[in-house]
Amino acid sequence: MGFLDKAKDAARKAVGQHGDKINDAADKAAKLLDKKTDGKHTEKIADGKNKLEDALDKLDGKNDGKNDDLPGRTP
């Protein structure tokens, strides 16, 4: 097993154990960014958060508590 395989397995394990916490932190960061930019980049922030959530789901194969609080969020 190569280095990248080990790294991917470690990431998969971490996301499996802490995916909800990672998602919560990303949600808080997205809300803070949206607030700091006065909503000027809400759609781009929501798109970035969606991509992160999709990547988390691909790693561990489950929905890690997606939040629909940001405008532009597509379930």
C-alpha positions as CSV (number, residue, x, y, z in Angstrom):
1,M,0.0,0.0,0.0
2,G,1.5,3.3,-1.1
3,F,1.6,6.6,0.7
4,L,-1.4,8.0,-1.1
5,D,-3.5,4.9,-0.3
6,K,-2.6,5.2,3.3
7,A,-3.5,8.9,3.4
8,K,-6.8,8.3,1.7
9,D,-7.6,5.5,4.2
10,A,-6.7,7.8,7.1
11,A,-8.9,10.6,5.6
12,R,-11.8,8.2,5.1
13,K,-11.5,7.0,8.7
14,A,-11.4,10.5,10.1
15,V,-14.4,11.6,8.0
16,G,-16.3,8.5,9.1
17,Q,-15.6,9.2,12.8
18,H,-15.9,13.0,12.7
19,G,-17.8,14.0,9.6
20,D,-20.6,15.7,11.5
21,K,-18.0,17.9,13.4
22,I,-16.2,18.7,10.1
23,N,-19.5,19.7,8.5
24,D,-20.5,21.8,11.6
25,A,-17.2,23.7,11.4
26,A,-17.6,24.2,7.6
27,D,-21.1,25.5,8.2
28,K,-19.9,28.0,10.8
29,A,-17.1,29.1,8.6
30,A,-19.5,29.6,5.6
31,K,-21.9,31.6,7.8
32,L,-19.1,33.8,9.1
33,L,-17.8,34.4,5.5
34,D,-21.3,35.3,4.4
35,K,-21.7,37.7,7.2
36,K,-18.2,39.3,6.7
37,T,-18.9,39.8,3.0
38,D,-22.4,41.3,3.7
39,G,-24.0,38.6,1.6
40,K,-22.2,39.7,-1.6
41,H,-20.8,36.2,-2.2
42,T,-23.5,34.0,-0.7
43,E,-24.0,31.9,-3.7
44,K,-20.3,31.2,-4.2
45,I,-19.9,30.4,-0.5
46,A,-22.9,28.0,-0.6
47,D,-21.4,26.4,-3.8
48,G,-18.1,25.8,-2.0
49,K,-19.9,24.4,1.1
50,N,-21.9,22.0,-1.2
51,K,-18.7,20.8,-2.8
52,L,-17.1,20.1,0.6
53,E,-20.2,18.2,1.7
54,D,-20.2,16.2,-1.5
55,A,-16.5,15.3,-1.0
56,L,-17.2,14.3,2.6
57,D,-20.0,12.1,1.4
58,K,-17.8,10.4,-1.2
59,L,-15.2,9.7,1.4
60,D,-17.3,8.0,3.9
61,G,-20.4,7.1,1.9
62,K,-22.9,8.8,4.2
63,N,-24.7,12.1,4.7
64,D,-22.9,14.0,7.4
65,G,-25.7,16.2,8.6
66,K,-26.0,18.6,5.8
67,N,-27.4,22.0,6.8
68,D,-29.7,24.0,4.5
69,D,-29.2,27.3,6.4
70,L,-27.3,29.1,3.6
71,P,-29.3,30.6,0.7
72,G,-28.5,28.7,-2.5
73,R,-28.1,25.4,-0.7
74,T,-29.4,22.6,-2.8
75,P,-30.3,19.4,-0.9
